[in-house]
Amino acid sequence: MNRLKLFLCAAALTASTSFAQTALVPGTVNYTIEQNGKNLGSASYTVQNAPNKYILTSTGKMTEDKFSYAFSNTQKLDRNLNLITDQLSGVVSGKAVSFNATSDLTGRQFKLDISANGTKQSNTVDRDQNTALLTDLDPAGYTVLARIAMRNPANSWALIPKENGFLVPVKLTPQPDQQGHLNGQSVPVKYVSAAVSLQNAITIEIFYSPDGQLLEADLPQQNFYVIRTGFKLSHRPTPPPPPHGQAPPPQDPQQPQQSQPQQQPPQQ
């Protein structure tokens, strides 16, 4: 089967008027990691209040045949869910990896430090509003992404802890509301499709309660499902197709490629 494309690698931001709507609720929520109805592992996240920020910790582990994956992640976010620092460690099939992100003194960039396969790398990326750190199969990241979707921002982003760390755009597309059951009780379900990276994108189908509690996150291209304990969709909808990169224009068959003139720079 296809592995996850995003597997973990071997000036302050202003507050939004939607703060109250997207505030995190303290507590712990548990999830199962499934594939084709088979339970492969578990994950959870815990929200803690701290002065002027949230501490969001999450863990997860799964095993599929000879492949194994585990992670432990601690994020500090301001009250508008902007990431301040992140400390992520994981083990992928016995190989330890780590990823750390820290906001610089200007508040406009992240300094990234990555360790994998016995090598260390550093990088910097922009620190933008409406950014979620997306660790594979981590319900904490999907929870933040759901809260961002509730704001309906013009732009949103994903910080990917892979290779030397990179920032990609996320296109959030609301989908028709669904129904489900949580601990035997019927519940309304909001639904948004998140296309992560607009070229060769993968989609994350996010199902959440009207108050922003993550109920389920599906990765249909990789056939993984992160489902809140006690939750079941009444009907899992067919996800929209992921967007693809734009194809090049067709070649004119009457004009050999060698004879095409080179584009000239504009005249001064």
C-alpha positions in Angstrom: 0.0 0.0 0.0 1.0 3.6 -0.4 2.8 5.1 2.6 1.8 8.5 3.9 3.3 11.1 1.7 3.8 13.3 4.8 5.3 10.8 7.3 7.6 12.2 9.8 11.0 12.4 8.2 13.7 9.3 9.1 6.3 41.3 15.2 3.6 39.1 17.0 0.5 37.9 15.1 -2.7 39.9 15.7 -5.7 38.4 17.4 -8.9 37.5 15.5 -12.4 38.3 16.3 -13.1 34.6 16.1 -11.1 33.9 19.2 -14.0 32.9 21.4 -15.3 30.6 18.7 -12.1 28.8 18.2 -10.9 28.6 21.8 -9.6 25.2 22.9 -11.3 23.3 25.7 -9.0 21.8 28.4 -9.0 18.0 28.6 -7.9 14.8 26.9 -9.6 13.2 23.9 -8.7 9.7 22.6 -8.8 8.4 19.0 -8.2 5.1 17.2 -6.1 4.8 14.0 -7.9 2.5 11.5 -7.6 1.1 8.0 -10.3 -0.9 6.2 -12.1 -1.2 9.5 -9.0 -2.7 11.2 -7.6 -1.0 14.4 -3.9 -0.3 13.8 -3.2 1.9 16.8 -4.3 4.8 18.9 -3.7 8.5 19.4 -4.7 11.2 21.8 -4.3 14.9 22.6 -4.5 17.0 25.8 -5.2 20.7 26.1 -3.9 22.6 29.1 -4.4 26.3 29.9 -1.4 28.4 30.7 -0.9 32.2 31.0 -1.6 33.7 27.6 -1.3 30.4 25.8 -2.3 26.8 25.4 -0.1 23.7 25.8 -1.2 21.0 23.4 0.4 17.6 23.9 -0.3 14.6 21.7 0.9 11.0 21.3 0.2 8.2 18.9 1.4 4.8 17.7 0.5 2.3 15.1 1.8 -0.9 13.6 1.0 -2.3 10.2 2.7 -5.5 9.2 6.5 -4.8 9.6 6.0 -1.0 9.6 5.7 0.9 12.9 5.3 4.5 13.8 5.1 6.5 17.0 5.2 10.1 18.0 5.1 12.5 20.9 4.4 16.1 20.4 4.2 19.3 22.5 3.0 22.5 21.0 2.7 25.9 22.7 0.1 28.2 21.0 -1.1 31.7 21.8 -4.7 32.3 22.6 -5.5 32.8 18.9 -3.9 29.3 18.1 -0.8 30.7 16.5 2.1 28.3 17.1 4.9 29.6 19.4 7.1 26.5 19.8 6.9 22.8 19.0 8.9 19.8 20.2 8.2 16.6 18.3 9.9 13.3 18.6 9.1 10.0 16.8 10.2 6.6 15.9 9.7 5.3 12.3 10.3 1.6 12.0 13.0 1.7 14.8 14.6 5.0 13.6 14.4 8.0 15.9 13.7 11.4 14.6 13.0 14.8 16.1 11.7 18.2 15.0 11.8 21.4 16.9 10.3 24.8 15.9 10.8 28.1 17.7 9.4 31.5 16.9 12.2 34.0 16.4 12.5 37.3 18.3 10.6 39.2 15.6 7.7 36.8 15.7 7.7 36.6 11.9 9.7 33.4 11.3 10.2 29.9 12.8 13.7 28.5 13.4 13.5 24.7 12.6 15.9 22.0 13.9 15.6 18.5 12.5 17.4 15.3 13.4 17.0 12.1 11.4 19.1 9.3 10.1 22.1 10.5 12.1 22.1 14.0 10.5 21.0 17.4 11.7 19.5 20.1 9.6 18.3 23.7 10.3 15.9 25.9 8.4 13.7 28.9 8.7 10.2 29.4 7.4 7.7 32.2 7.6 5.4 32.3 10.7 2.0 33.1 9.3 -1.4 33.3 10.8 -3.8 30.3 10.3 -1.0 27.7 10.3 -1.3 24.2 11.6 1.6 21.9 12.4 0.6 18.6 10.7 2.3 15.5 12.1 1.0 12.4 10.4 -2.0 10.8 12.2 -1.8 13.5 15.0 -5.3 14.5 16.1 -3.9 17.7 17.7 -2.9 19.1 14.3 -6.3 18.1 12.7 -8.0 19.8 15.7 -6.2 23.1 15.0 -7.0 22.8 11.3 -10.7 22.4 12.1 -10.6 25.5 14.3 -8.9 27.4 11.4 -11.6 26.2 9.0 -14.2 27.7 11.3 -12.7 31.1 10.7 -13.0 30.7 6.9 -9.7 32.6 6.3 -8.6 33.8 2.9 -5.3 31.9 3.3 -4.2 29.0 5.5 -1.0 27.0 5.8 0.5 23.7 7.0 3.9 23.4 8.6 5.2 19.9 7.6 7.8 18.2 9.9 9.5 16.4 7.0 12.9 16.6 5.4 14.2 20.0 6.5 10.7 21.3 7.4 8.6 23.3 5.0 5.5 25.4 4.8 2.8 24.7 2.2 -0.6 26.3 1.5 -3.8 24.6 2.5 -7.1 25.0 0.6 -10.1 24.6 2.9 -13.3 23.7 1.1 -16.5 23.3 3.2 -18.6 20.3 2.4 -22.2 19.4 3.2 -23.0 18.8 6.8 -23.2 15.2 8.0 -24.7 13.2 10.9 -23.0 10.8 13.3 -23.3 9.2 16.7 -21.0 9.9 19.7 -21.4 7.5 22.6 -24.7 6.5 21.2 -26.1 10.0 20.9 -27.0 11.5 17.5 -24.8 14.5 16.8 -24.6 17.0 13.9 -21.3 16.9 12.1 -19.5 19.7 10.2 -17.3 18.7 7.3 -14.4 20.4 5.5 -11.9 19.0 3.0 -8.3 20.3 3.4 -6.1 20.1 0.3 -2.5 20.2 1.7 -0.1 21.7 -0.9 -1.9 22.7 -4.1 0.5 20.7 -6.4 0.3 16.9 -6.0 -1.8 17.6 -2.9 -3.2 15.1 -0.5 -6.5 15.8 1.2 -7.5 15.5 4.8 -11.3 15.1 5.3 -12.0 16.7 8.7 -15.3 16.0 10.5 -16.0 18.1 13.6 -18.7 19.2 16.0 -20.3 22.7 15.6 -18.2 23.8 18.5 -14.9 22.6 16.9 -14.3 19.3 18.5 -12.5 16.9 16.2 -14.6 13.8 15.5 -12.7 12.2 12.6 -9.9 12.9 10.2 -9.6 10.8 7.0 -6.7 10.5 4.7 -8.3 8.8 1.7 -5.3 8.7 -0.5 -3.4 6.6 2.1 -6.5 4.9 3.5 -6.0 5.9 7.1 -8.7 7.1 9.5 -8.3 8.8 12.8 -11.6 8.4 14.7 -12.6 9.7 18.1 -13.4 6.9 20.5 -17.1 6.4 20.6 -17.8 8.2 17.3 -19.3 6.8 14.1 -20.4 8.6 11.0 -23.9 7.7 9.9 -22.6 7.7 6.3 -19.0 8.4 5.2 -19.3 10.6 2.1 -17.1 10.2 -1.0 -14.3 12.7 -0.7 -13.7 15.3 -3.4 -10.7 14.5 -5.7 -7.4 16.2 -4.7 -6.3 19.1 -6.8 -3.3 18.5 -9.1 -0.7 20.7 -10.6 -1.5 22.6 -13.8 -0.4 20.7 -16.9 1.9 22.4 -19.4 0.4 23.8 -22.6 0.2 21.3 -25.5 3.1 21.2 -28.0 2.3 22.6 -31.5 2.9 19.6 -33.7 3.8 21.8 -36.7 6.6 23.6 -34.9 9.6 21.5 -33.7 10.6 22.3 -30.2 14.2 23.3 -31.4 12.8 26.1 -33.6 10.8 27.8 -30.8 12.3 31.3 -30.1 13.6 32.0 -26.7 11.6 34.5 -24.6 13.3 37.8 -24.5 13.5 40.0 -21.4 11.3 43.1 -21.5 12.9 46.3 -22.9 14.0 48.9 -20.5 
